[in-house]
Amino acid sequence: MVASNLTVSELEQVLARTDPDLLEAANEVDVSLLRWSLGLTPLERLRACTRTAGTLERLRRGLAYQ
């Protein structure tokens, strides 16, 4: 178990040893999208998520531009 009082640097070192894929994914997070999402109300977030899911489904089916 990892102690809860680790510094960011120490946590990065633990992740590098135990789950380097997670560490790599965390470094690719677009913080501006998180900030944008936090500026929305819960209902606006749900609507944005629903629109995105619909777009991804259309792309999956090859119908994105119909």
PDBQT receptor file of N, H, CA, C and O in Angstrom, charges set to zero:
ATOM      1  N   MET A   1       0.841  -1.187   0.000  1.00  0.00    +0.000 N 
ATOM      2  CA  MET A   1       0.000   0.000   0.000  1.00  0.00    +0.000 C 
ATOM      3  C   MET A   1       0.882   1.244   0.000  1.00  0.00    +0.000 C 
ATOM      4  O   MET A   1       1.925   1.273   0.652  1.00  0.00    +0.000 OA
ATOM      5  N   VAL A   2       0.459   2.269  -0.732  1.00  0.00    +0.000 N 
ATOM      6  H   VAL A   2      -0.389   2.246  -1.262  1.00  0.00    +0.000 HD
ATOM      7  CA  VAL A   2       1.216   3.508  -0.864  1.00  0.00    +0.000 C 
ATOM      8  C   VAL A   2       0.741   4.500   0.185  1.00  0.00    +0.000 C 
ATOM      9  O   VAL A   2      -0.461   4.672   0.390  1.00  0.00    +0.000 OA
ATOM     10  N   ALA A   3       1.690   5.149   0.846  1.00  0.00    +0.000 N 
ATOM     11  H   ALA A   3       2.666   5.009   0.679  1.00  0.00    +0.000 HD
ATOM     12  CA  ALA A   3       1.339   6.153   1.857  1.00  0.00    +0.000 C 
ATOM     13  C   ALA A   3       0.639   7.325   1.195  1.00  0.00    +0.000 C 
ATOM     14  O   ALA A   3       0.941   7.671   0.052  1.00  0.00    +0.000 OA
ATOM     15  N   SER A   4      -0.293   7.936   1.908  1.00  0.00    +0.000 N 
ATOM     16  H   SER A   4      -0.538   7.656   2.836  1.00  0.00    +0.000 HD
ATOM     17  CA  SER A   4      -1.085   9.025   1.333  1.00  0.00    +0.000 C 
ATOM     18  C   SER A   4      -0.382  10.378   1.382  1.00  0.00    +0.000 C 
ATOM     19  O   SER A   4      -0.919  11.362   0.872  1.00  0.00    +0.000 OA
ATOM     20  N   ASN A   5       0.785  10.451   1.973  1.00  0.00    +0.000 N 
ATOM     21  H   ASN A   5       1.220   9.652   2.387  1.00  0.00    +0.000 HD
ATOM     22  CA  ASN A   5       1.463  11.742   2.088  1.00  0.00    +0.000 C 
ATOM     23  C   ASN A   5       2.666  11.839   1.150  1.00  0.00    +0.000 C 
ATOM     24  O   ASN A   5       3.645  12.515   1.466  1.00  0.00    +0.000 OA
ATOM     25  N   LEU A   6       2.597  11.170   0.004  1.00  0.00    +0.000 N 
ATOM     26  H   LEU A   6       1.801  10.621  -0.252  1.00  0.00    +0.000 HD
ATOM     27  CA  LEU A   6       3.670  11.241  -0.982  1.00  0.00    +0.000 C 
ATOM     28  C   LEU A   6       3.648  12.585  -1.704  1.00  0.00    +0.000 C 
ATOM     29  O   LEU A   6       2.592  13.188  -1.896  1.00  0.00    +0.000 OA
ATOM     30  N   THR A   7       4.822  13.034  -2.093  1.00  0.00    +0.000 N 
ATOM     31  H   THR A   7       5.680  12.544  -1.937  1.00  0.00    +0.000 HD
ATOM     32  CA  THR A   7       4.886  14.211  -2.952  1.00  0.00    +0.000 C 
ATOM     33  C   THR A   7       4.557  13.767  -4.377  1.00  0.00    +0.000 C 
ATOM     34  O   THR A   7       4.518  12.571  -4.666  1.00  0.00    +0.000 OA
ATOM     35  N   VAL A   8       4.323  14.719  -5.249  1.00  0.00    +0.000 N 
ATOM     36  H   VAL A   8       4.354  15.691  -5.014  1.00  0.00    +0.000 HD
ATOM     37  CA  VAL A   8       4.029  14.410  -6.649  1.00  0.00    +0.000 C 
ATOM     38  C   VAL A   8       5.197  13.640  -7.261  1.00  0.00    +0.000 C 
ATOM     39  O   VAL A   8       4.995  12.663  -7.982  1.00  0.00    +0.000 OA
ATOM     40  N   SER A   9       6.393  14.077  -6.976  1.00  0.00    +0.000 N 
ATOM     41  H   SER A   9       6.557  14.870  -6.390  1.00  0.00    +0.000 HD
ATOM     42  CA  SER A   9       7.581  13.421  -7.517  1.00  0.00    +0.000 C 
ATOM     43  C   SER A   9       7.671  11.971  -7.038  1.00  0.00    +0.000 C 
ATOM     44  O   SER A   9       7.964  11.070  -7.824  1.00  0.00    +0.000 OA
ATOM     45  N   GLU A  10       7.422  11.754  -5.765  1.00  0.00    +0.000 N 
ATOM     46  H   GLU A  10       7.184  12.486  -5.126  1.00  0.00    +0.000 HD
ATOM     47  CA  GLU A  10       7.467  10.399  -5.221  1.00  0.00    +0.000 C 
ATOM     48  C   GLU A  10       6.378   9.522  -5.835  1.00  0.00    +0.000 C 
ATOM     49  O   GLU A  10       6.610   8.351  -6.136  1.00  0.00    +0.000 OA
ATOM     50  N   LEU A  11       5.202  10.092  -6.014  1.00  0.00    +0.000 N 
ATOM     51  H   LEU A  11       5.014  11.043  -5.770  1.00  0.00    +0.000 HD
ATOM     52  CA  LEU A  11       4.109   9.339  -6.632  1.00  0.00    +0.000 C 
ATOM     53  C   LEU A  11       4.459   8.966  -8.070  1.00  0.00    +0.000 C 
ATOM     54  O   LEU A  11       4.183   7.850  -8.510  1.00  0.00    +0.000 OA
ATOM     55  N   GLU A  12       5.062   9.895  -8.797  1.00  0.00    +0.000 N 
ATOM     56  H   GLU A  12       5.286  10.802  -8.440  1.00  0.00    +0.000 HD
ATOM     57  CA  GLU A  12       5.490   9.599 -10.170  1.00  0.00    +0.000 C 
ATOM     58  C   GLU A  12       6.504   8.462 -10.190  1.00  0.00    +0.000 C 
ATOM     59  O   GLU A  12       6.468   7.617 -11.084  1.00  0.00    +0.000 OA
ATOM     60  N   GLN A  13       7.401   8.433  -9.222  1.00  0.00    +0.000 N 
ATOM     61  H   GLN A  13       7.431   9.119  -8.495  1.00  0.00    +0.000 HD
ATOM     62  CA  GLN A  13       8.388   7.358  -9.153  1.00  0.00    +0.000 C 
ATOM     63  C   GLN A  13       7.718   6.012  -8.874  1.00  0.00    +0.000 C 
ATOM     64  O   GLN A  13       8.084   4.998  -9.469  1.00  0.00    +0.000 OA
ATOM     65  N   VAL A  14       6.749   6.003  -7.979  1.00  0.00    +0.000 N 
ATOM     66  H   VAL A  14       6.452   6.827  -7.495  1.00  0.00    +0.000 HD
ATOM     67  CA  VAL A  14       6.015   4.771  -7.681  1.00  0.00    +0.000 C 
ATOM     68  C   VAL A  14       5.270   4.292  -8.924  1.00  0.00    +0.000 C 
ATOM     69  O   VAL A  14       5.308   3.107  -9.255  1.00  0.00    +0.000 OA
ATOM     70  N   LEU A  15       4.594   5.211  -9.613  1.00  0.00    +0.000 N 
ATOM     71  H   LEU A  15       4.563   6.174  -9.344  1.00  0.00    +0.000 HD
ATOM     72  CA  LEU A  15       3.871   4.837 -10.829  1.00  0.00    +0.000 C 
ATOM     73  C   LEU A  15       4.819   4.348 -11.916  1.00  0.00    +0.000 C 
ATOM     74  O   LEU A  15       4.490   3.412 -12.645  1.00  0.00    +0.000 OA
ATOM     75  N   ALA A  16       5.976   4.959 -12.035  1.00  0.00    +0.000 N 
ATOM     76  H   ALA A  16       6.243   5.720 -11.443  1.00  0.00    +0.000 HD
ATOM     77  CA  ALA A  16       6.949   4.539 -13.044  1.00  0.00    +0.000 C 
ATOM     78  C   ALA A  16       7.367   3.092 -12.813  1.00  0.00    +0.000 C 
ATOM     79  O   ALA A  16       7.613   2.351 -13.765  1.00  0.00    +0.000 OA
ATOM     80  N   ARG A  17       7.444   2.694 -11.554  1.00  0.00    +0.000 N 
ATOM     81  H   ARG A  17       7.244   3.295 -10.781  1.00  0.00    +0.000 HD
ATOM     82  CA  ARG A  17       7.820   1.308 -11.230  1.00  0.00    +0.000 C 
ATOM     83  C   ARG A  17       6.652   0.350 -11.361  1.00  0.00    +0.000 C 
ATOM     84  O   ARG A  17       6.821  -0.768 -11.847  1.00  0.00    +0.000 OA
ATOM     85  N   THR A  18       5.465   0.772 -10.933  1.00  0.00    +0.000 N 
ATOM     86  H   THR A  18       5.327   1.680 -10.537  1.00  0.00    +0.000 HD
ATOM     87  CA  THR A  18       4.339  -0.161 -10.838  1.00  0.00    +0.000 C 
ATOM     88  C   THR A  18       3.402  -0.141 -12.034  1.00  0.00    +0.000 C 
ATOM     89  O   THR A  18       2.840  -1.176 -12.392  1.00  0.00    +0.000 OA
ATOM     90  N   ASP A  19       3.222   1.017 -12.657  1.00  0.00    +0.000 N 
ATOM     91  H   ASP A  19       3.679   1.858 -12.366  1.00  0.00    +0.000 HD
ATOM     92  CA  ASP A  19       2.295   1.102 -13.788  1.00  0.00    +0.000 C 
ATOM     93  C   ASP A  19       2.730   2.216 -14.741  1.00  0.00    +0.000 C 
ATOM     94  O   ASP A  19       2.129   3.290 -14.760  1.00  0.00    +0.000 OA
ATOM     95  N   PRO A  20       3.763   1.961 -15.521  1.00  0.00    +0.000 N 
ATOM     96  CA  PRO A  20       4.272   3.007 -16.410  1.00  0.00    +0.000 C 
ATOM     97  C   PRO A  20       3.245   3.450 -17.460  1.00  0.00    +0.000 C 
ATOM     98  O   PRO A  20       3.284   4.593 -17.914  1.00  0.00    +0.000 OA
ATOM     99  N   ASP A  21       2.332   2.561 -17.846  1.00  0.00    +0.000 N 
ATOM    100  H   ASP A  21       2.300   1.632 -17.478  1.00  0.00    +0.000 HD
ATOM    101  CA  ASP A  21       1.299   2.948 -18.819  1.00  0.00    +0.000 C 
ATOM    102  C   ASP A  21       0.374   4.010 -18.236  1.00  0.00    +0.000 C 
ATOM    103  O   ASP A  21      -0.012   4.949 -18.931  1.00  0.00    +0.000 OA
ATOM    104  N   LEU A  22       0.021   3.864 -16.966  1.00  0.00    +0.000 N 
ATOM    105  H   LEU A  22       0.336   3.101 -16.402  1.00  0.00    +0.000 HD
ATOM    106  CA  LEU A  22      -0.825   4.856 -16.308  1.00  0.00    +0.000 C 
ATOM    107  C   LEU A  22      -0.103   6.194 -16.218  1.00  0.00    +0.000 C 
ATOM    108  O   LEU A  22      -0.707   7.244 -16.436  1.00  0.00    +0.000 OA
ATOM    109  N   LEU A  23       1.159   6.160 -15.905  1.00  0.00    +0.000 N 
ATOM    110  H   LEU A  23       1.650   5.307 -15.728  1.00  0.00    +0.000 HD
ATOM    111  CA  LEU A  23       1.939   7.393 -15.821  1.00  0.00    +0.000 C 
ATOM    112  C   LEU A  23       2.000   8.080 -17.183  1.00  0.00    +0.000 C 
ATOM    113  O   LEU A  23       1.858   9.300 -17.270  1.00  0.00    +0.000 OA
ATOM    114  N   GLU A  24       2.208   7.307 -18.236  1.00  0.00    +0.000 N 
ATOM    115  H   GLU A  24       2.323   6.316 -18.165  1.00  0.00    +0.000 HD
ATOM    116  CA  GLU A  24       2.244   7.876 -19.581  1.00  0.00    +0.000 C 
ATOM    117  C   GLU A  24       0.892   8.478 -19.956  1.00  0.00    +0.000 C 
ATOM    118  O   GLU A  24       0.833   9.561 -20.538  1.00  0.00    +0.000 OA
ATOM    119  N   ALA A  25      -0.181   7.785 -19.629  1.00  0.00    +0.000 N 
ATOM    120  H   ALA A  25      -0.134   6.905 -19.156  1.00  0.00    +0.000 HD
ATOM    121  CA  ALA A  25      -1.520   8.302 -19.938  1.00  0.00    +0.000 C 
ATOM    122  C   ALA A  25      -1.792   9.595 -19.163  1.00  0.00    +0.000 C 
ATOM    123  O   ALA A  25      -2.385  10.527 -19.705  1.00  0.00    +0.000 OA
ATOM    124  N   ALA A  26      -1.369   9.653 -17.922  1.00  0.00    +0.000 N 
ATOM    125  H   ALA A  26      -0.887   8.895 -17.482  1.00  0.00    +0.000 HD
ATOM    126  CA  ALA A  26      -1.590  10.850 -17.106  1.00  0.00    +0.000 C 
ATOM    127  C   ALA A  26      -0.848  12.053 -17.689  1.00  0.00    +0.000 C 
ATOM    128  O   ALA A  26      -1.316  13.186 -17.585  1.00  0.00    +0.000 OA
ATOM    129  N   ASN A  27       0.294  11.805 -18.292  1.00  0.00    +0.000 N 
ATOM    130  H   ASN A  27       0.675  10.884 -18.376  1.00  0.00    +0.000 HD
ATOM    131  CA  ASN A  27       1.060  12.902 -18.893  1.00  0.00    +0.000 C 
ATOM    132  C   ASN A  27       0.423  13.421 -20.172  1.00  0.00    +0.000 C 
ATOM    133  O   ASN A  27       0.775  14.500 -20.648  1.00  0.00    +0.000 OA
ATOM    134  N   GLU A  28      -0.517  12.659 -20.732  1.00  0.00    +0.000 N 
ATOM    135  H   GLU A  28      -0.804  11.783 -20.344  1.00  0.00    +0.000 HD
ATOM    136  CA  GLU A  28      -1.172  13.062 -21.973  1.00  0.00    +0.000 C 
ATOM    137  C   GLU A  28      -2.544  13.711 -21.755  1.00  0.00    +0.000 C 
ATOM    138  O   GLU A  28      -3.234  14.037 -22.721  1.00  0.00    +0.000 OA
ATOM    139  N   VAL A  29      -2.936  13.897 -20.505  1.00  0.00    +0.000 N 
ATOM    140  H   VAL A  29      -2.375  13.633 -19.720  1.00  0.00    +0.000 HD
ATOM    141  CA  VAL A  29      -4.232  14.493 -20.202  1.00  0.00    +0.000 C 
ATOM    142  C   VAL A  29      -4.241  15.956 -20.628  1.00  0.00    +0.000 C 
ATOM    143  O   VAL A  29      -3.311  16.706 -20.334  1.00  0.00    +0.000 OA
ATOM    144  N   ASP A  30      -5.305  16.350 -21.325  1.00  0.00    +0.000 N 
ATOM    145  H   ASP A  30      -6.060  15.741 -21.564  1.00  0.00    +0.000 HD
ATOM    146  CA  ASP A  30      -5.463  17.740 -21.750  1.00  0.00    +0.000 C 
ATOM    147  C   ASP A  30      -6.156  18.510 -20.622  1.00  0.00    +0.000 C 
ATOM    148  O   ASP A  30      -7.378  18.454 -20.484  1.00  0.00    +0.000 OA
ATOM    149  N   VAL A  31      -5.388  19.211 -19.841  1.00  0.00    +0.000 N 
ATOM    150  H   VAL A  31      -4.395  19.257 -19.953  1.00  0.00    +0.000 HD
ATOM    151  CA  VAL A  31      -5.900  19.912 -18.663  1.00  0.00    +0.000 C 
ATOM    152  C   VAL A  31      -6.913  20.981 -19.059  1.00  0.00    +0.000 C 
ATOM    153  O   VAL A  31      -7.823  21.285 -18.287  1.00  0.00    +0.000 OA
ATOM    154  N   SER A  32      -6.767  21.552 -20.244  1.00  0.00    +0.000 N 
ATOM    155  H   SER A  32      -6.028  21.305 -20.871  1.00  0.00    +0.000 HD
ATOM    156  CA  SER A  32      -7.715  22.587 -20.667  1.00  0.00    +0.000 C 
ATOM    157  C   SER A  32      -9.126  22.003 -20.804  1.00  0.00    +0.000 C 
ATOM    158  O   SER A  32     -10.109  22.693 -20.534  1.00  0.00    +0.000 OA
ATOM    159  N   LEU A  33      -9.228  20.745 -21.220  1.00  0.00    +0.000 N 
ATOM    160  H   LEU A  33      -8.430  20.185 -21.439  1.00  0.00    +0.000 HD
ATOM    161  CA  LEU A  33     -10.551  20.112 -21.298  1.00  0.00    +0.000 C 
ATOM    162  C   LEU A  33     -11.151  19.893 -19.913  1.00  0.00    +0.000 C 
ATOM    163  O   LEU A  33     -12.360  20.032 -19.726  1.00  0.00    +0.000 OA
ATOM    164  N   LEU A  34     -10.309  19.554 -18.952  1.00  0.00    +0.000 N 
ATOM    165  H   LEU A  34      -9.327  19.441 -19.105  1.00  0.00    +0.000 HD
ATOM    166  CA  LEU A  34     -10.798  19.403 -17.575  1.00  0.00    +0.000 C 
ATOM    167  C   LEU A  34     -11.308  20.738 -17.041  1.00  0.00    +0.000 C 
ATOM    168  O   LEU A  34     -12.364  20.801 -16.412  1.00  0.00    +0.000 OA
ATOM    169  N   ARG A  35     -10.554  21.800 -17.294  1.00  0.00    +0.000 N 
ATOM    170  H   ARG A  35      -9.695  21.749 -17.805  1.00  0.00    +0.000 HD
ATOM    171  CA  ARG A  35     -10.977  23.131 -16.833  1.00  0.00    +0.000 C 
ATOM    172  C   ARG A  35     -12.290  23.539 -17.497  1.00  0.00    +0.000 C 
ATOM    173  O   ARG A  35     -13.182  24.084 -16.847  1.00  0.00    +0.000 OA
ATOM    174  N   TRP A  36     -12.400  23.265 -18.816  1.00  0.00    +0.000 N 
ATOM    175  H   TRP A  36     -11.675  22.822 -19.344  1.00  0.00    +0.000 HD
ATOM    176  CA  TRP A  36     -13.633  23.573 -19.539  1.00  0.00    +0.000 C 
ATOM    177  C   TRP A  36     -14.809  22.820 -18.919  1.00  0.00    +0.000 C 
ATOM    178  O   TRP A  36     -15.866  23.401 -18.669  1.00  0.00    +0.000 OA
ATOM    179  N   SER A  37     -14.618  21.534 -18.676  1.00  0.00    +0.000 N 
ATOM    180  H   SER A  37     -13.760  21.062 -18.879  1.00  0.00    +0.000 HD
ATOM    181  CA  SER A  37     -15.693  20.716 -18.129  1.00  0.00    +0.000 C 
ATOM    182  C   SER A  37     -16.112  21.194 -16.738  1.00  0.00    +0.000 C 
ATOM    183  O   SER A  37     -17.299  21.196 -16.410  1.00  0.00    +0.000 OA
ATOM    184  N   LEU A  38     -15.150  21.592 -15.934  1.00  0.00    +0.000 N 
ATOM    185  H   LEU A  38     -14.186  21.590 -16.200  1.00  0.00    +0.000 HD
ATOM    186  CA  LEU A  38     -15.479  22.063 -14.584  1.00  0.00    +0.000 C 
ATOM    187  C   LEU A  38     -16.255  23.375 -14.599  1.00  0.00    +0.000 C 
ATOM    188  O   LEU A  38     -16.910  23.726 -13.617  1.00  0.00    +0.000 OA
ATOM    189  N   GLY A  39     -16.181  24.098 -15.712  1.00  0.00    +0.000 N 
ATOM    190  H   GLY A  39     -15.650  23.813 -16.510  1.00  0.00    +0.000 HD
ATOM    191  CA  GLY A  39     -16.939  25.336 -15.846  1.00  0.00    +0.000 C 
ATOM    192  C   GLY A  39     -18.387  25.116 -16.245  1.00  0.00    +0.000 C 
ATOM    193  O   GLY A  39     -19.174  26.062 -16.282  1.00  0.00    +0.000 OA
ATOM    194  N   LEU A  40     -18.743  23.874 -16.544  1.00  0.00    +0.000 N 
ATOM    195  H   LEU A  40     -18.104  23.105 -16.514  1.00  0.00    +0.000 HD
ATOM    196  CA  LEU A  40     -20.111  23.549 -16.949  1.00  0.00    +0.000 C 
ATOM    197  C   LEU A  40     -20.932  23.096 -15.750  1.00  0.00    +0.000 C 
ATOM    198  O   LEU A  40     -20.394  22.643 -14.740  1.00  0.00    +0.000 OA
ATOM    199  N   THR A  41     -22.243  23.229 -15.886  1.00  0.00    +0.000 N 
ATOM    200  H   THR A  41     -22.681  23.597 -16.706  1.00  0.00    +0.000 HD
ATOM    201  CA  THR A  41     -23.124  22.665 -14.863  1.00  0.00    +0.000 C 
ATOM    202  C   THR A  41     -23.185  21.156 -15.084  1.00  0.00    +0.000 C 
ATOM    203  O   THR A  41     -22.804  20.686 -16.156  1.00  0.00    +0.000 OA
ATOM    204  N   PRO A  42     -23.648  20.389 -14.107  1.00  0.00    +0.000 N 
ATOM    205  CA  PRO A  42     -23.777  18.944 -14.310  1.00  0.00    +0.000 C 
ATOM    206  C   PRO A  42     -24.645  18.597 -15.532  1.00  0.00    +0.000 C 
ATOM    207  O   PRO A  42     -24.327  17.661 -16.265  1.00  0.00    +0.000 OA
ATOM    208  N   LEU A  43     -25.715  19.330 -15.751  1.00  0.00    +0.000 N 
ATOM    209  H   LEU A  43     -25.974  20.090 -15.155  1.00  0.00    +0.000 HD
ATOM    210  CA  LEU A  43     -26.572  19.053 -16.905  1.00  0.00    +0.000 C 
ATOM    211  C   LEU A  43     -25.829  19.350 -18.215  1.00  0.00    +0.000 C 
ATOM    212  O   LEU A  43     -25.947  18.597 -19.181  1.00  0.00    +0.000 OA
ATOM    213  N   GLU A  44     -25.068  20.443 -18.243  1.00  0.00    +0.000 N 
ATOM    214  H   GLU A  44     -24.972  21.055 -17.458  1.00  0.00    +0.000 HD
ATOM    215  CA  GLU A  44     -24.287  20.754 -19.441  1.00  0.00    +0.000 C 
ATOM    216  C   GLU A  44     -23.230  19.684 -19.709  1.00  0.00    +0.000 C 
ATOM    217  O   GLU A  44     -22.967  19.340 -20.861  1.00  0.00    +0.000 OA
ATOM    218  N   ARG A  45     -22.624  19.158 -18.636  1.00  0.00    +0.000 N 
ATOM    219  H   ARG A  45     -22.838  19.437 -17.700  1.00  0.00    +0.000 HD
ATOM    220  CA  ARG A  45     -21.643  18.076 -18.807  1.00  0.00    +0.000 C 
ATOM    221  C   ARG A  45     -22.306  16.831 -19.377  1.00  0.00    +0.000 C 
ATOM    222  O   ARG A  45     -21.753  16.171 -20.257  1.00  0.00    +0.000 OA
ATOM    223  N   LEU A  46     -23.481  16.518 -18.876  1.00  0.00    +0.000 N 
ATOM    224  H   LEU A  46     -23.930  17.054 -18.162  1.00  0.00    +0.000 HD
ATOM    225  CA  LEU A  46     -24.212  15.352 -19.371  1.00  0.00    +0.000 C 
ATOM    226  C   LEU A  46     -24.564  15.521 -20.841  1.00  0.00    +0.000 C 
ATOM    227  O   LEU A  46     -24.420  14.586 -21.629  1.00  0.00    +0.000 OA
ATOM    228  N   ARG A  47     -25.024  16.710 -21.211  1.00  0.00    +0.000 N 
ATOM    229  H   ARG A  47     -25.140  17.470 -20.571  1.00  0.00    +0.000 HD
ATOM    230  CA  ARG A  47     -25.355  16.971 -22.623  1.00  0.00    +0.000 C 
ATOM    231  C   ARG A  47     -24.117  16.851 -23.513  1.00  0.00    +0.000 C 
ATOM    232  O   ARG A  47     -24.183  16.265 -24.594  1.00  0.00    +0.000 OA
ATOM    233  N   ALA A  48     -22.993  17.400 -23.063  1.00  0.00    +0.000 N 
ATOM    234  H   ALA A  48     -22.939  17.875 -22.185  1.00  0.00    +0.000 HD
ATOM    235  CA  ALA A  48     -21.755  17.318 -23.842  1.00  0.00    +0.000 C 
ATOM    236  C   ALA A  48     -21.323  15.860 -23.991  1.00  0.00    +0.000 C 
ATOM    237  O   ALA A  48     -20.892  15.442 -25.066  1.00  0.00    +0.000 OA
ATOM    238  N   CYS A  49     -21.438  15.107 -22.933  1.00  0.00    +0.000 N 
ATOM    239  H   CYS A  49     -21.788  15.446 -22.060  1.00  0.00    +0.000 HD
ATOM    240  CA  CYS A  49     -21.078  13.691 -22.970  1.00  0.00    +0.000 C 
ATOM    241  C   CYS A  49     -21.984  12.924 -23.931  1.00  0.00    +0.000 C 
ATOM    242  O   CYS A  49     -21.516  12.076 -24.692  1.00  0.00    +0.000 OA
ATOM    243  N   THR A  50     -23.271  13.224 -23.892  1.00  0.00    +0.000 N 
ATOM    244  H   THR A  50     -23.651  13.913 -23.274  1.00  0.00    +0.000 HD
ATOM    245  CA  THR A  50     -24.230  12.559 -24.777  1.00  0.00    +0.000 C 
ATOM    246  C   THR A  50     -23.932  12.892 -26.234  1.00  0.00    +0.000 C 
ATOM    247  O   THR A  50     -23.965  12.009 -27.091  1.00  0.00    +0.000 OA
ATOM    248  N   ARG A  51     -23.642  14.156 -26.518  1.00  0.00    +0.000 N 
ATOM    249  H   ARG A  51     -23.615  14.873 -25.822  1.00  0.00    +0.000 HD
ATOM    250  CA  ARG A  51     -23.285  14.545 -27.896  1.00  0.00    +0.000 C 
ATOM    251  C   ARG A  51     -22.022  13.830 -28.355  1.00  0.00    +0.000 C 
ATOM    252  O   ARG A  51     -21.958  13.341 -29.482  1.00  0.00    +0.000 OA
ATOM    253  N   THR A  52     -21.026  13.769 -27.490  1.00  0.00    +0.000 N 
ATOM    254  H   THR A  52     -21.079  14.166 -26.574  1.00  0.00    +0.000 HD
ATOM    255  CA  THR A  52     -19.775  13.097 -27.844  1.00  0.00    +0.000 C 
ATOM    256  C   THR A  52     -20.003  11.613 -28.082  1.00  0.00    +0.000 C 
ATOM    257  O   THR A  52     -19.458  11.045 -29.029  1.00  0.00    +0.000 OA
ATOM    258  N   ALA A  53     -20.805  10.977 -27.229  1.00  0.00    +0.000 N 
ATOM    259  H   ALA A  53     -21.247  11.438 -26.460  1.00  0.00    +0.000 HD
ATOM    260  CA  ALA A  53     -21.095   9.554 -27.411  1.00  0.00    +0.000 C 
ATOM    261  C   ALA A  53     -21.815   9.318 -28.734  1.00  0.00    +0.000 C 
ATOM    262  O   ALA A  53     -21.532   8.341 -29.427  1.00  0.00    +0.000 OA
ATOM    263  N   GLY A  54     -22.735  10.198 -29.086  1.00  0.00    +0.000 N 
ATOM    264  H   GLY A  54     -22.965  10.992 -28.523  1.00  0.00    +0.000 HD
ATOM    265  CA  GLY A  54     -23.436  10.081 -30.360  1.00  0.00    +0.000 C 
ATOM    266  C   GLY A  54     -22.494  10.238 -31.540  1.00  0.00    +0.000 C 
ATOM    267  O   GLY A  54     -22.589   9.501 -32.522  1.00  0.00    +0.000 OA
ATOM    268  N   THR A  55     -21.591  11.191 -31.444  1.00  0.00    +0.000 N 
ATOM    269  H   THR A  55     -21.514  11.789 -30.647  1.00  0.00    +0.000 HD
ATOM    270  CA  THR A  55     -20.612  11.401 -32.514  1.00  0.00    +0.000 C 
ATOM    271  C   THR A  55     -19.710  10.180 -32.660  1.00  0.00    +0.000 C 
ATOM    272  O   THR A  55     -19.441   9.738 -33.777  1.00  0.00    +0.000 OA
ATOM    273  N   LEU A  56     -19.243   9.635 -31.543  1.00  0.00    +0.000 N 
ATOM    274  H   LEU A  56     -19.461   9.995 -30.635  1.00  0.00    +0.000 HD
ATOM    275  CA  LEU A  56     -18.390   8.451 -31.601  1.00  0.00    +0.000 C 
ATOM    276  C   LEU A  56     -19.129   7.259 -32.188  1.00  0.00    +0.000 C 
ATOM    277  O   LEU A  56     -18.547   6.473 -32.936  1.00  0.00    +0.000 OA
ATOM    278  N   GLU A  57     -20.397   7.121 -31.856  1.00  0.00    +0.000 N 
ATOM    279  H   GLU A  57     -20.870   7.760 -31.248  1.00  0.00    +0.000 HD
ATOM    280  CA  GLU A  57     -21.190   6.020 -32.416  1.00  0.00    +0.000 C 
ATOM    281  C   GLU A  57     -21.355   6.182 -33.924  1.00  0.00    +0.000 C 
ATOM    282  O   GLU A  57     -21.243   5.209 -34.669  1.00  0.00    +0.000 OA
ATOM    283  N   ARG A  58     -21.621   7.406 -34.375  1.00  0.00    +0.000 N 
ATOM    284  H   ARG A  58     -21.713   8.197 -33.769  1.00  0.00    +0.000 HD
ATOM    285  CA  ARG A  58     -21.736   7.639 -35.820  1.00  0.00    +0.000 C 
ATOM    286  C   ARG A  58     -20.414   7.367 -36.528  1.00  0.00    +0.000 C 
ATOM    287  O   ARG A  58     -20.401   6.796 -37.619  1.00  0.00    +0.000 OA
ATOM    288  N   LEU A  59     -19.310   7.768 -35.922  1.00  0.00    +0.000 N 
ATOM    289  H   LEU A  59     -19.321   8.232 -35.036  1.00  0.00    +0.000 HD
ATOM    290  CA  LEU A  59     -18.002   7.478 -36.502  1.00  0.00    +0.000 C 
ATOM    291  C   LEU A  59     -17.759   5.972 -36.579  1.00  0.00    +0.000 C 
ATOM    292  O   LEU A  59     -17.234   5.459 -37.567  1.00  0.00    +0.000 OA
ATOM    293  N   ARG A  60     -18.150   5.287 -35.525  1.00  0.00    +0.000 N 
ATOM    294  H   ARG A  60     -18.577   5.703 -34.722  1.00  0.00    +0.000 HD
ATOM    295  CA  ARG A  60     -17.985   3.831 -35.504  1.00  0.00    +0.000 C 
ATOM    296  C   ARG A  60     -18.750   3.178 -36.632  1.00  0.00    +0.000 C 
ATOM    297  O   ARG A  60     -18.284   2.213 -37.237  1.00  0.00    +0.000 OA
ATOM    298  N   ARG A  61     -19.923   3.707 -36.911  1.00  0.00    +0.000 N 
ATOM    299  H   ARG A  61     -20.301   4.491 -36.420  1.00  0.00    +0.000 HD
ATOM    300  CA  ARG A  61     -20.759   3.146 -37.969  1.00  0.00    +0.000 C 
ATOM    301  C   ARG A  61     -20.433   3.714 -39.349  1.00  0.00    +0.000 C 
ATOM    302  O   ARG A  61     -20.983   3.262 -40.353  1.00  0.00    +0.000 OA
ATOM    303  N   GLY A  62     -19.546   4.697 -39.400  1.00  0.00    +0.000 N 
ATOM    304  H   GLY A  62     -19.099   5.064 -38.584  1.00  0.00    +0.000 HD
ATOM    305  CA  GLY A  62     -19.178   5.304 -40.676  1.00  0.00    +0.000 C 
ATOM    306  C   GLY A  62     -20.196   6.294 -41.187  1.00  0.00    +0.000 C 
ATOM    307  O   GLY A  62     -20.281   6.532 -42.392  1.00  0.00    +0.000 OA
ATOM    308  N   LEU A  63     -20.972   6.877 -40.289  1.00  0.00    +0.000 N 
ATOM    309  H   LEU A  63     -20.903   6.683 -39.310  1.00  0.00    +0.000 HD
ATOM    310  CA  LEU A  63     -22.054   7.784 -40.696  1.00  0.00    +0.000 C 
ATOM    311  C   LEU A  63     -21.815   9.211 -40.208  1.00  0.00    +0.000 C 
ATOM    312  O   LEU A  63     -22.770   9.974 -40.058  1.00  0.00    +0.000 OA
ATOM    313  N   ALA A  64     -20.595   9.577 -39.965  1.00  0.00    +0.000 N 
ATOM    314  H   ALA A  64     -19.819   8.958 -40.087  1.00  0.00    +0.000 HD
ATOM    315  CA  ALA A  64     -20.307  10.859 -39.329  1.00  0.00    +0.000 C 
ATOM    316  C   ALA A  64     -20.762  12.053 -40.158  1.00  0.00    +0.000 C 
ATOM    317  O   ALA A  64     -21.068  13.103 -39.594  1.00  0.00    +0.000 OA
ATOM    318  N   TYR A  65     -20.815  11.922 -41.483  1.00  0.00    +0.000 N 
ATOM    319  H   TYR A  65     -20.566  11.069 -41.942  1.00  0.00    +0.000 HD
ATOM    320  CA  TYR A  65     -21.114  13.083 -42.312  1.00  0.00    +0.000 C 
ATOM    321  C   TYR A  65     -22.431  12.956 -43.036  1.00  0.00    +0.000 C 
ATOM    322  O   TYR A  65     -22.600  13.550 -44.101  1.00  0.00    +0.000 OA
ATOM    323  N   GLN A  66     -23.368  12.205 -42.499  1.00  0.00    +0.000 N 
ATOM    324  H   GLN A  66     -23.231  11.722 -41.634  1.00  0.00    +0.000 HD
ATOM    325  CA  GLN A  66     -24.679  12.078 -43.152  1.00  0.00    +0.000 C 
ATOM    326  C   GLN A  66     -25.719  12.869 -42.408  1.00  0.00    +0.000 C 
ATOM    327  O   GLN A  66     -26.883  12.885 -42.806  1.00  0.00    +0.000 OA
TER     328      GLN A  66
